[in-house]
Amino acid sequence: MTLKEISTQLCEQKAEVKVGTPYRPEKLFKARQVIADYLIKRGFIDAKASVSDEEVSATTLIIRFVIDELPNDDEEECCEN
């Protein structure tokens, strides 16, 4: 899975988030959902996608999509026994 593949999915689903565009929480929610769905389709059943934002100035935010592909700790402990 690459950034290009995820970007393609976002474009196809009309959920692109681009630098310099106005902040729209509903657009970020849709993009997060598209990423999560794509990960599940690719076999990352336990993957989770979230969005974080950091205010840089009164008019600027840094938006990050955080992808966690690993199973949670309980599942890892279960598999180790």
N, CA, C and O atoms as a GROMACS GRO file, in nm:
protein
  324
    1MET      N    1   0.085  -0.116   0.000
    1MET     CA    2   0.000   0.000   0.000
    1MET      C    3   0.090   0.124   0.000
    1MET      O    4   0.180   0.137   0.083
    2THR      N    5   0.064   0.212  -0.093
    2THR     CA    6   0.146   0.332  -0.104
    2THR      C    7   0.060   0.457  -0.093
    2THR      O    8  -0.062   0.452  -0.101
    3LEU      N    9   0.128   0.568  -0.074
    3LEU     CA   10   0.059   0.697  -0.069
    3LEU      C   11  -0.014   0.723  -0.200
    3LEU      O   12  -0.123   0.780  -0.200
    4LYS      N   13   0.046   0.683  -0.311
    4LYS     CA   14  -0.016   0.703  -0.441
    4LYS      C   15  -0.148   0.626  -0.451
    4LYS      O   16  -0.247   0.677  -0.504
    5GLU      N   17  -0.150   0.503  -0.402
    5GLU     CA   18  -0.272   0.422  -0.404
    5GLU      C   19  -0.382   0.488  -0.322
    5GLU      O   20  -0.498   0.493  -0.364
    6ILE      N   21  -0.346   0.538  -0.205
    6ILE     CA   22  -0.444   0.604  -0.120
    6ILE      C   23  -0.492   0.733  -0.185
    6ILE      O   24  -0.612   0.763  -0.183
    7SER      N   25  -0.401   0.809  -0.243
    7SER     CA   26  -0.439   0.932  -0.313
    7SER      C   27  -0.535   0.904  -0.428
    7SER      O   28  -0.630   0.980  -0.450
    8THR      N   29  -0.511   0.796  -0.500
    8THR     CA   30  -0.600   0.757  -0.610
    8THR      C   31  -0.739   0.726  -0.558
    8THR      O   32  -0.839   0.768  -0.616
    9GLN      N   33  -0.746   0.654  -0.447
    9GLN     CA   34  -0.876   0.621  -0.387
    9GLN      C   35  -0.950   0.748  -0.344
    9GLN      O   36  -1.070   0.762  -0.368
   10LEU      N   37  -0.878   0.840  -0.282
   10LEU     CA   38  -0.940   0.965  -0.239
   10LEU      C   39  -0.994   1.043  -0.358
   10LEU      O   40  -1.103   1.099  -0.352
   11CYS      N   41  -0.918   1.046  -0.466
   11CYS     CA   42  -0.961   1.116  -0.588
   11CYS      C   43  -1.085   1.049  -0.647
   11CYS      O   44  -1.182   1.118  -0.680
   12GLU      N   45  -1.083   0.917  -0.659
   12GLU     CA   46  -1.195   0.844  -0.717
   12GLU      C   47  -1.324   0.862  -0.636
   12GLU      O   48  -1.433   0.865  -0.692
   13GLN      N   49  -1.310   0.874  -0.503
   13GLN     CA   50  -1.425   0.887  -0.416
   13GLN      C   51  -1.462   1.034  -0.389
   13GLN      O   52  -1.550   1.063  -0.308
   14LYS      N   53  -1.394   1.124  -0.459
   14LYS     CA   54  -1.416   1.269  -0.442
   14LYS      C   55  -1.401   1.311  -0.296
   14LYS      O   56  -1.484   1.384  -0.240
   15ALA      N   57  -1.292   1.263  -0.235
   15ALA     CA   58  -1.264   1.293  -0.095
   15ALA      C   59  -1.124   1.350  -0.079
   15ALA      O   60  -1.064   1.337   0.028
   16GLU      N   61  -1.071   1.412  -0.183
   16GLU     CA   62  -0.936   1.468  -0.178
   16GLU      C   63  -0.929   1.583  -0.079
   16GLU      O   64  -1.022   1.663  -0.066
   17VAL      N   65  -0.818   1.588  -0.010
   17VAL     CA   66  -0.788   1.700   0.080
   17VAL      C   67  -0.660   1.761   0.027
   17VAL      O   68  -0.556   1.696   0.024
   18LYS      N   69  -0.667   1.887  -0.013
   18LYS     CA   70  -0.552   1.950  -0.076
   18LYS      C   71  -0.500   2.068   0.007
   18LYS      O   72  -0.576   2.134   0.078
   19VAL      N   73  -0.372   2.092  -0.005
   19VAL     CA   74  -0.308   2.206   0.060
   19VAL      C   75  -0.369   2.334   0.006
   19VAL      O   76  -0.388   2.350  -0.114
   20GLY      N   77  -0.398   2.426   0.097
   20GLY     CA   78  -0.448   2.557   0.057
   20GLY      C   79  -0.599   2.566   0.043
   20GLY      O   80  -0.651   2.673   0.012
   21THR      N   81  -0.670   2.456   0.065
   21THR     CA   82  -0.815   2.461   0.055
   21THR      C   83  -0.876   2.490   0.193
   21THR      O   84  -0.812   2.464   0.295
   22PRO      N   85  -0.997   2.544   0.195
   22PRO     CA   86  -1.061   2.574   0.324
   22PRO      C   87  -1.082   2.448   0.408
   22PRO      O   88  -1.102   2.338   0.355
   23TYR      N   89  -1.077   2.466   0.538
   23TYR     CA   90  -1.099   2.356   0.633
   23TYR      C   91  -1.246   2.318   0.632
   23TYR      O   92  -1.334   2.400   0.659
   24ARG      N   93  -1.273   2.192   0.599
   24ARG     CA   94  -1.409   2.140   0.598
   24ARG      C   95  -1.410   2.006   0.670
   24ARG      O   96  -1.370   1.905   0.614
   25PRO      N   97  -1.457   2.005   0.796
   25PRO     CA   98  -1.455   1.881   0.874
   25PRO      C   99  -1.524   1.764   0.805
   25PRO      O  100  -1.480   1.650   0.817
   26GLU      N  101  -1.633   1.791   0.734
   26GLU     CA  102  -1.705   1.682   0.667
   26GLU      C  103  -1.619   1.618   0.557
   26GLU      O  104  -1.630   1.498   0.532
   27LYS      N  105  -1.535   1.697   0.493
   27LYS     CA  106  -1.445   1.645   0.389
   27LYS      C  107  -1.338   1.555   0.454
   27LYS      O  108  -1.303   1.451   0.399
   28LEU      N  109  -1.287   1.597   0.569
   28LEU     CA  110  -1.188   1.515   0.640
   28LEU      C  111  -1.250   1.384   0.688
   28LEU      O  112  -1.186   1.279   0.681
   29PHE      N  113  -1.374   1.391   0.737
   29PHE     CA  114  -1.443   1.270   0.782
   29PHE      C  115  -1.458   1.173   0.665
   29PHE      O  116  -1.433   1.053   0.680
   30LYS      N  117  -1.499   1.223   0.550
   30LYS     CA  118  -1.515   1.138   0.432
   30LYS      C  119  -1.382   1.078   0.390
   30LYS      O  120  -1.374   0.959   0.358
   31ALA      N  121  -1.277   1.158   0.389
   31ALA     CA  122  -1.145   1.109   0.351
   31ALA      C  123  -1.098   1.000   0.447
   31ALA      O  124  -1.043   0.898   0.405
   32ARG      N  125  -1.119   1.020   0.576
   32ARG     CA  126  -1.082   0.919   0.676
   32ARG      C  127  -1.156   0.789   0.650
   32ARG      O  128  -1.098   0.681   0.660
   33GLN      N  129  -1.284   0.799   0.618
   33GLN     CA  130  -1.364   0.680   0.592
   33GLN      C  131  -1.318   0.608   0.465
   33GLN      O  132  -1.312   0.485   0.463
   34VAL      N  133  -1.285   0.682   0.362
   34VAL     CA  134  -1.235   0.623   0.238
   34VAL      C  135  -1.104   0.548   0.265
   34VAL      O  136  -1.084   0.436   0.217
   35ILE      N  137  -1.015   0.608   0.343
   35ILE     CA  138  -0.888   0.543   0.377
   35ILE      C  139  -0.914   0.415   0.455
   35ILE      O  140  -0.856   0.311   0.424
   36ALA      N  141  -1.000   0.422   0.557
   36ALA     CA  142  -1.030   0.304   0.639
   36ALA      C  143  -1.089   0.192   0.554
   36ALA      O  144  -1.049   0.076   0.567
   37ASP      N  145  -1.184   0.225   0.467
   37ASP     CA  146  -1.246   0.125   0.380
   37ASP      C  147  -1.144   0.062   0.286
   37ASP      O  148  -1.146  -0.059   0.263
   38TYR      N  149  -1.054   0.144   0.232
   38TYR     CA  150  -0.951   0.094   0.141
   38TYR      C  151  -0.858  -0.004   0.214
   38TYR      O  152  -0.822  -0.108   0.160
   39LEU      N  153  -0.820   0.030   0.336
   39LEU     CA  154  -0.733  -0.059   0.414
   39LEU      C  155  -0.801  -0.193   0.438
   39LEU      O  156  -0.737  -0.298   0.426
   40ILE      N  157  -0.929  -0.190   0.472
   40ILE     CA  158  -1.001  -0.315   0.496
   40ILE      C  159  -1.008  -0.398   0.369
   40ILE      O  160  -0.988  -0.520   0.374
   41LYS      N  161  -1.035  -0.335   0.255
   41LYS     CA  162  -1.040  -0.408   0.128
   41LYS      C  163  -0.906  -0.470   0.094
   41LYS      O  164  -0.901  -0.575   0.029
   42ARG      N  165  -0.798  -0.408   0.136
   42ARG     CA  166  -0.663  -0.459   0.108
   42ARG      C  167  -0.619  -0.565   0.209
   42ARG      O  168  -0.506  -0.614   0.201
   43GLY      N  169  -0.706  -0.601   0.303
   43GLY     CA  170  -0.675  -0.708   0.396
   43GLY      C  171  -0.626  -0.663   0.532
   43GLY      O  172  -0.592  -0.746   0.616
   44PHE      N  173  -0.621  -0.533   0.556
   44PHE     CA  174  -0.580  -0.482   0.686
   44PHE      C  175  -0.704  -0.470   0.774
   44PHE      O  176  -0.751  -0.360   0.803
   45ILE      N  177  -0.756  -0.585   0.817
   45ILE     CA  178  -0.884  -0.592   0.888
   45ILE      C  179  -0.883  -0.508   1.016
   45ILE      O  180  -0.984  -0.444   1.048
   46ASP      N  181  -0.773  -0.507   1.088
   46ASP     CA  182  -0.765  -0.437   1.216
   46ASP      C  183  -0.716  -0.293   1.203
   46ASP      O  184  -0.698  -0.224   1.304
   47ALA      N  185  -0.696  -0.248   1.082
   47ALA     CA  186  -0.643  -0.113   1.060
   47ALA      C  187  -0.744  -0.007   1.102
   47ALA      O  188  -0.865  -0.025   1.091
   48LYS      N  189  -0.690   0.103   1.149
   48LYS     CA  190  -0.773   0.217   1.188
   48LYS      C  191  -0.712   0.343   1.127
   48LYS      O  192  -0.590   0.357   1.118
   49ALA      N  193  -0.798   0.433   1.085
   49ALA     CA  194  -0.753   0.561   1.031
   49ALA      C  195  -0.815   0.671   1.115
   49ALA      O  196  -0.934   0.666   1.149
   50SER      N  197  -0.735   0.770   1.150
   50SER     CA  198  -0.786   0.883   1.226
   50SER      C  199  -0.727   1.011   1.169
   50SER      O  200  -0.634   1.008   1.088
   51VAL      N  201  -0.782   1.123   1.212
   51VAL     CA  202  -0.737   1.254   1.165
   51VAL      C  203  -0.695   1.335   1.286
   51VAL      O  204  -0.765   1.338   1.387
   52SER      N  205  -0.581   1.400   1.275
   52SER     CA  206  -0.540   1.494   1.379
   52SER      C  207  -0.511   1.628   1.313
   52SER      O  208  -0.468   1.634   1.198
   53ASP      N  209  -0.534   1.734   1.388
   53ASP     CA  210  -0.502   1.866   1.334
   53ASP      C  211  -0.424   1.945   1.437
   53ASP      O  212  -0.438   1.927   1.558
   54GLU      N  213  -0.341   2.034   1.385
   54GLU     CA  214  -0.256   2.119   1.469
   54GLU      C  215  -0.268   2.262   1.417
   54GLU      O  216  -0.241   2.289   1.300
   55GLU      N  217  -0.307   2.351   1.504
   55GLU     CA  218  -0.320   2.491   1.464
   55GLU      C  219  -0.183   2.556   1.462
   55GLU      O  220  -0.113   2.558   1.563
   56VAL      N  221  -0.146   2.609   1.346
   56VAL     CA  222  -0.017   2.675   1.329
   56VAL      C  223  -0.033   2.825   1.346
   56VAL      O  224   0.053   2.892   1.404
   57SER      N  225  -0.144   2.877   1.296
   57SER     CA  226  -0.175   3.019   1.311
   57SER      C  227  -0.327   3.033   1.309
   57SER      O  228  -0.399   2.934   1.302
   58ALA      N  229  -0.374   3.155   1.317
   58ALA     CA  230  -0.519   3.178   1.317
   58ALA      C  231  -0.584   3.132   1.186
   58ALA      O  232  -0.705   3.108   1.182
   59THR      N  233  -0.506   3.120   1.080
   59THR     CA  234  -0.562   3.082   0.951
   59THR      C  235  -0.502   2.956   0.891
   59THR      O  236  -0.531   2.923   0.776
   60THR      N  237  -0.419   2.885   0.967
   60THR     CA  238  -0.350   2.769   0.912
   60THR      C  239  -0.355   2.651   1.007
   60THR      O  240  -0.329   2.664   1.127
   61LEU      N  241  -0.389   2.534   0.952
   61LEU     CA  242  -0.389   2.408   1.025
   61LEU      C  243  -0.300   2.308   0.953
   61LEU      O  244  -0.288   2.311   0.830
   62ILE      N  245  -0.238   2.221   1.029
   62ILE     CA  246  -0.171   2.105   0.972
   62ILE      C  247  -0.262   1.986   0.998
   62ILE      O  248  -0.297   1.958   1.113
   63ILE      N  249  -0.300   1.917   0.893
   63ILE     CA  250  -0.388   1.801   0.903
   63ILE      C  251  -0.305   1.676   0.879
   63ILE      O  252  -0.227   1.669   0.784
   64ARG      N  253  -0.321   1.577   0.966
   64ARG     CA  254  -0.251   1.450   0.950
   64ARG      C  255  -0.352   1.336   0.952
   64ARG      O  256  -0.444   1.334   1.033
   65PHE      N  257  -0.334   1.242   0.860
   65PHE     CA  258  -0.410   1.119   0.864
   65PHE      C  259  -0.319   1.014   0.928
   65PHE      O  260  -0.209   0.988   0.878
   66VAL      N  261  -0.364   0.956   1.036
   66VAL     CA  262  -0.285   0.859   1.111
   66VAL      C  263  -0.344   0.721   1.083
   66VAL      O  264  -0.463   0.697   1.107
   67ILE      N  265  -0.260   0.631   1.034
   67ILE     CA  266  -0.304   0.495   1.000
   67ILE      C  267  -0.233   0.397   1.092
   67ILE      O  268  -0.110   0.393   1.098
   68ASP      N  269  -0.312   0.318   1.163
   68ASP     CA  270  -0.260   0.214   1.250
   68ASP      C  271  -0.300   0.080   1.190
   68ASP      O  272  -0.417   0.044   1.190
   69GLU      N  273  -0.202   0.008   1.138
   69GLU     CA  274  -0.228  -0.119   1.070
   69GLU      C  275  -0.216  -0.239   1.162
   69GLU      O  276  -0.254  -0.350   1.122
   70LEU      N  277  -0.166  -0.221   1.282
   70LEU     CA  278  -0.138  -0.333   1.370
   70LEU      C  279  -0.260  -0.372   1.451
   70LEU      O  280  -0.343  -0.287   1.484
   71PRO      N  281  -0.273  -0.501   1.484
   71PRO     CA  282  -0.383  -0.543   1.570
   71PRO      C  283  -0.362  -0.486   1.711
   71PRO      O  284  -0.250  -0.449   1.748
   72ASN      N  285  -0.469  -0.479   1.787
   72ASN     CA  286  -0.455  -0.425   1.922
   72ASN      C  287  -0.380  -0.521   2.013
   72ASN      O  288  -0.359  -0.637   1.975
   73ASP      N  289  -0.340  -0.476   2.130
   73ASP     CA  290  -0.257  -0.555   2.222
   73ASP      C  291  -0.324  -0.684   2.266
   73ASP      O  292  -0.257  -0.787   2.280
   74ASP      N  293  -0.456  -0.682   2.288
   74ASP     CA  294  -0.526  -0.804   2.332
   74ASP      C  295  -0.512  -0.916   2.231
   74ASP      O  296  -0.491  -1.031   2.269
   75GLU      N  297  -0.524  -0.883   2.103
   75GLU     CA  298  -0.512  -0.985   1.999
   75GLU      C  299  -0.370  -1.040   1.992
   75GLU      O  300  -0.351  -1.159   1.968
   76GLU      N  301  -0.269  -0.954   2.013
   76GLU     CA  302  -0.131  -1.000   2.009
   76GLU      C  303  -0.105  -1.097   2.123
   76GLU      O  304  -0.040  -1.200   2.103
   77GLU      N  305  -0.156  -1.066   2.245
   77GLU     CA  306  -0.137  -1.154   2.358
   77GLU      C  307  -0.205  -1.287   2.334
   77GLU      O  308  -0.150  -1.392   2.370
   78CYS      N  309  -0.322  -1.285   2.275
   78CYS     CA  310  -0.397  -1.406   2.247
   78CYS      C  311  -0.318  -1.497   2.154
   78CYS      O  312  -0.314  -1.618   2.172
   79CYS      N  313  -0.256  -1.439   2.056
   79CYS     CA  314  -0.183  -1.517   1.955
   79CYS      C  315  -0.051  -1.571   2.007
   79CYS      O  316   0.001  -1.668   1.953
   80GLU      N  317   0.005  -1.511   2.111
   80GLU     CA  318   0.134  -1.555   2.164
   80GLU      C  319   0.121  -1.681   2.250
   80GLU      O  320   0.219  -1.755   2.265
   81ASN      N  321   0.004  -1.707   2.306
   81ASN     CA  322  -0.014  -1.824   2.396
   81ASN      C  323  -0.007  -1.953   2.323
   81ASN      O  324  -0.021  -2.060   2.384
   0.00000   0.00000   0.00000
